[in-house]
């Protein structure tokens, strides 16, 4: 069974101002389909419309399914910035993983993606604690990250014994608390971002580093991605203020923040503080 107007209407209602499905919402929507994979395919198509891809024109969607806990399903979509380097892109897999982490998820059972993960994303997924690494589903074929990335370089190669998801985040409304919970085992620059929106909502992003360094996700990109995933129709419009806090003596977010801010327009105030 394919997605129909009723499916999309209900889905829109379920995800009004949130970037995931509860377990009950997931079960209800899945019951409209003949198979689990046909449900995933329809949902991926819908989630891909969150993507903002002005450079590549290639929309990618990812679904992160919570292992245990509340059994939620978290959305992820790629984010690009006009007239900026593609190295600043947020990949859909990064998006879904950060989205799950930010909502206190302790482990992801499965990542469902509408395209095979690129090498960048395979390296990012490999940062997850070995015992908690999710299965990766692409068009119904499921593989482990070891199958996608044999002989990988990861946290243990840099003597990091507390990889991603070894500790879960606590949801809060305080930027300083998110700074403390960010993942920066290599640089020590614990940092986070808070974005204020004209609708009165606040969105947060935490810094997520990687053993290979370059797949790291900056706090500003992560927070902007949360704005994107909560505002399907308006995307990044409506941002009124951005605040980034990072660790004094370890700071490394200024350059990325400046580059990304340039693509957002000159009327948005960006404040960077050291703590």
Secondary structure, DSSP 8 states (H G I E B T S, - for coil): ----HHHHHHHHHHTTT-SEE-HHHHHHHHTTSSSHHHHHHHHHHHHGGG-B-TTT----EEEEEE-STT--EEEEE-B--TTS-GGG-B-HHHHHHHHHHHTT-S-EEEEEESS---HHHHHHHTTB-GGG--EEEETTEEE-HHHHSTT---GGGGT--S-BTSS-----S-HHHHHHHSB-TTT----EEEEEETTS-EEEEE-B--TTSTT-B-HHHHHHHHHHHH-TTTTTTTEEEEEEEE-TTT---HHHHHHHHHHH-TTSEEEEEE-
